[in-house]
């Protein structure tokens, strides 16, 4: 896979905001919102929606609220991924240079719905369904995001929640720990959208997989303990017959 869930979404956002700095028009919030939804949907292969966008070009900042990534076909109609807010701070002086400098990205209100049906999961179905070109990289809206280079001082993803729904394990709530990444790329050597998105998405996907594995392990351990108690109870009961 090339762009995966949060990595692809954040990079679409960064490219959209950086490009929006050159629009001399009043509806910049609507333009950025449309760019995120269109390019994000093409990138991940399911519908990406944004509730609201507020861009301050003078300060080089933006707040994106209510971003959702839809579940793949065959799973529940609820979003697979929800991000309550994404706050971005850009070095506006870099908008005319080869490398866009992102001073800070803060993601809050992360919620993941991980569903297991049969031998498959919605997360894997989303990854498998992402469009790829012959070079093996995800397509983007018009290709502009892929041509951009970025340097990010820091990305902070606040602790979130994952709901695991499994035919085998039932439903469980799992806490996702916070993620912090620093010094991704530089003004001299920027990172492509694929390189930067992989750094972010690998962290989140790795945490999701680890959380699912732990939940499965905990379930199996609890089941083993329960069966052991039942067997001990039966043996003790037989002693007093």
C-alpha positions as CSV (number, residue, x, y, z in Angstrom):
1,X,0.0,0.0,0.0
2,X,1.1,3.6,-0.5
3,X,-1.2,6.0,1.3
4,X,-3.1,4.5,4.2
5,X,-6.0,6.1,6.1
6,X,-4.7,8.9,8.3
7,X,-1.4,9.4,6.5
8,X,-3.1,9.9,3.2
9,X,-5.8,12.2,4.6
10,X,-3.4,14.4,6.4
11,X,-1.2,14.8,3.4
12,X,-4.1,15.7,1.2
13,X,-5.0,18.3,3.8
14,X,-1.5,19.7,3.8
15,X,-1.3,19.9,0.0
16,X,-4.7,21.6,-0.2
17,X,-3.9,24.2,2.4
18,X,-0.5,25.0,0.8
19,X,-2.1,25.4,-2.6
20,X,-4.9,27.4,-1.2
21,X,-2.4,30.2,-0.2
22,X,-2.4,31.2,-3.9
23,X,-6.1,31.7,-4.3
24,X,-7.2,35.3,-4.1
25,X,-10.8,34.7,-3.5
26,X,-13.3,34.8,-0.6
27,X,-14.4,31.2,-0.5
28,X,-11.1,29.6,0.4
29,X,-12.7,27.5,3.2
30,X,-15.0,25.9,0.7
31,X,-12.3,25.4,-1.8
32,X,-10.1,23.6,0.7
33,X,-13.0,21.5,2.0
34,X,-13.8,20.4,-1.6
35,X,-10.1,19.6,-2.3
36,X,-9.8,17.5,0.8
37,X,-13.0,15.5,0.1
38,X,-12.3,15.0,-3.6
39,X,-8.6,14.1,-3.3
40,X,-9.1,12.2,-0.1
41,X,-11.8,10.0,-1.6
42,X,-9.6,9.2,-4.6
43,X,-6.7,8.5,-2.3
44,X,-8.3,6.0,0.1
45,X,-11.0,4.6,-2.2
46,X,-14.0,5.3,0.1
47,X,-15.9,8.6,0.8
48,X,-14.0,11.2,2.7
49,X,-16.2,13.9,4.2
50,X,-15.4,17.1,6.2
51,X,-17.9,18.9,8.4
52,X,-16.1,22.3,8.3
53,X,-12.9,24.1,7.4
54,X,-11.6,27.4,8.7
55,X,-8.4,28.8,7.0
56,X,-6.5,31.9,8.1
57,X,-4.1,32.7,5.3
58,X,-2.6,35.6,7.1
59,X,-1.6,33.5,10.1
60,X,-0.9,30.4,8.0
61,X,-3.2,28.2,10.0
62,X,-6.3,26.0,9.4
63,X,-8.7,24.0,11.5
64,X,-10.5,21.1,9.9
65,X,-13.4,19.6,11.8
66,X,-15.4,16.4,11.6
67,X,-13.3,14.5,9.0
68,X,-14.6,11.0,8.4
69,X,-13.5,8.1,6.2
70,X,-16.3,5.7,5.2
71,X,-16.3,2.0,5.7
72,X,-15.6,-0.2,2.6
73,X,-18.6,-2.0,1.1
74,X,-19.8,-5.0,3.1
75,X,-19.3,-3.4,6.5
76,X,-21.5,-1.2,8.7
77,X,-22.6,2.3,7.4
78,X,-20.7,4.0,10.3
79,X,-17.3,5.7,9.5
80,X,-14.2,3.6,9.8
81,X,-12.2,6.6,10.9
82,X,-13.3,9.8,12.5
83,X,-11.1,12.8,13.3
84,X,-12.8,15.5,15.4
85,X,-10.3,18.2,14.6
86,X,-7.1,18.7,12.6
87,X,-5.1,21.9,13.4
88,X,-2.3,22.9,11.0
89,X,0.2,25.7,11.2
90,X,2.2,26.6,8.1
91,X,5.3,28.7,7.5
92,X,3.7,31.1,5.0
93,X,7.1,32.2,3.7
94,X,7.6,28.7,2.4
95,X,4.5,28.7,0.1
96,X,6.6,30.3,-2.7
97,X,9.5,27.8,-2.3
98,X,10.1,24.2,-3.4
99,X,9.4,22.7,0.0
100,X,6.3,23.6,2.1
101,X,7.2,24.0,5.7
102,X,4.6,22.7,8.1
103,X,5.3,23.9,11.6
104,X,2.7,21.9,13.5
105,X,-0.1,19.4,12.9
106,X,-2.3,18.4,15.8
107,X,-5.0,15.7,15.4
108,X,-7.6,15.3,18.2
109,X,-10.7,13.1,18.7
110,X,-9.4,10.0,16.8
111,X,-12.0,7.2,16.7
112,X,-11.5,4.0,14.7
113,X,-14.2,1.4,14.1
114,X,-12.4,-1.9,13.4
115,X,-14.8,-4.7,12.2
116,X,-14.1,-8.3,11.6
117,X,-16.3,-10.5,9.4
118,X,-15.2,-14.0,8.6
119,X,-11.5,-13.9,7.9
120,X,-11.4,-10.3,6.8
121,X,-11.5,-6.8,8.5
122,X,-12.7,-3.5,7.3
123,X,-9.2,-2.0,7.8
124,X,-7.6,-4.5,5.5
125,X,-10.5,-4.2,3.0
126,X,-9.9,-0.4,2.9
127,X,-6.1,-0.9,2.4
128,X,-6.7,-3.5,-0.3
129,X,-9.2,-1.2,-2.1
130,X,-7.0,1.8,-2.4
131,X,-6.4,2.8,-6.0
132,X,-2.9,2.2,-7.3
133,X,-1.3,3.1,-10.5
134,X,1.3,1.0,-12.4
135,X,4.1,2.5,-10.3
136,X,2.4,1.2,-7.2
137,X,1.5,4.6,-5.7
138,X,-2.0,5.8,-4.9
139,X,-3.5,8.2,-7.3
140,X,-4.3,11.8,-6.2
141,X,-6.6,14.5,-7.4
142,X,-4.9,15.9,-10.5
143,X,-1.5,14.8,-9.3
144,X,-0.6,18.1,-7.6
145,X,-0.2,16.5,-4.1
146,X,2.3,14.0,-5.5
147,X,4.4,16.8,-7.0
148,X,4.6,18.6,-3.7
149,X,7.5,18.4,-1.1
150,X,7.0,18.8,2.6
151,X,9.0,19.3,5.8
152,X,7.0,18.9,9.0
153,X,8.4,20.0,12.4
154,X,6.0,18.0,14.4
155,X,2.9,15.9,14.2
156,X,0.9,15.1,17.4
157,X,-2.0,12.7,17.3
158,X,-3.8,12.7,20.6
159,X,-4.9,9.5,22.3
160,X,-8.1,8.1,20.8
161,X,-10.5,5.2,21.0
162,X,-11.0,2.1,18.9
163,X,-14.2,0.1,18.9
164,X,-13.5,-3.5,17.9
165,X,-16.4,-5.5,16.6
166,X,-15.7,-9.1,16.0
167,X,-17.8,-12.2,15.3
168,X,-15.5,-14.1,17.5
169,X,-14.6,-11.7,20.3
170,X,-17.8,-9.6,20.5
171,X,-17.5,-5.8,21.0
172,X,-14.6,-4.1,22.9
173,X,-13.5,-0.6,23.5
174,X,-9.7,-0.2,23.2
175,X,-7.6,2.9,23.9
176,X,-5.2,4.2,21.3
177,X,-2.2,5.9,22.7
178,X,-0.9,9.3,21.5
179,X,1.6,9.5,18.6
180,X,4.3,12.1,18.2
181,X,6.5,12.5,15.2
182,X,9.2,15.2,14.8
183,X,11.6,16.5,12.1
184,X,10.1,14.9,9.1
185,X,12.0,16.2,6.1
186,X,13.8,19.5,5.9
187,X,13.8,22.8,3.9
188,X,16.8,21.4,1.9
189,X,15.3,17.9,1.4
190,X,11.6,17.7,1.5
191,X,9.6,14.5,1.6
192,X,7.0,13.4,-1.0
193,X,3.4,12.8,0.0
194,X,4.0,9.1,-0.1
195,X,7.1,9.3,2.2
196,X,5.5,11.5,4.7
197,X,2.1,9.7,4.7
198,X,3.9,6.3,5.2
199,X,5.6,7.7,8.3
200,X,2.3,8.7,9.9
201,X,0.1,5.8,8.7
202,X,2.6,3.2,9.7
203,X,2.5,4.5,13.3
204,X,-1.4,4.4,13.5
205,X,-1.9,1.2,11.6
206,X,0.8,-0.5,13.7
207,X,-1.0,0.7,16.8
208,X,-4.3,-0.6,15.5
209,X,-2.9,-4.0,14.7
210,X,-1.2,-4.2,18.0
211,X,-4.4,-3.3,19.8
212,X,-6.4,-5.9,17.9
213,X,-3.8,-8.6,18.6
214,X,-3.8,-7.8,22.3
215,X,-7.6,-7.8,22.4
216,X,-7.6,-11.2,20.7
217,X,-4.9,-12.5,23.1
218,X,-6.8,-11.2,26.2
219,X,-10.0,-12.9,24.9
220,X,-8.3,-16.2,24.4
221,X,-6.7,-16.0,27.8
222,X,-10.0,-15.2,29.5
223,X,-11.7,-18.1,27.6
224,X,-8.9,-20.5,28.7
225,X,-9.3,-19.4,32.3
226,X,-13.0,-19.8,32.1
227,X,-12.7,-23.3,30.7
228,X,-10.1,-24.2,33.4
229,X,-12.4,-23.0,36.1
230,X,-15.2,-25.1,34.7
231,X,-13.1,-28.2,34.6
232,X,-11.8,-27.6,38.2
233,X,-15.4,-27.1,39.3
234,X,-16.5,-30.4,37.7
235,X,-13.6,-32.3,39.3
236,X,-14.3,-30.8,42.7
237,X,-18.0,-31.6,42.3
238,X,-17.1,-35.2,41.5
239,X,-15.1,-35.6,44.7
240,X,-18.2,-34.9,46.9
241,X,-20.6,-37.1,45.0
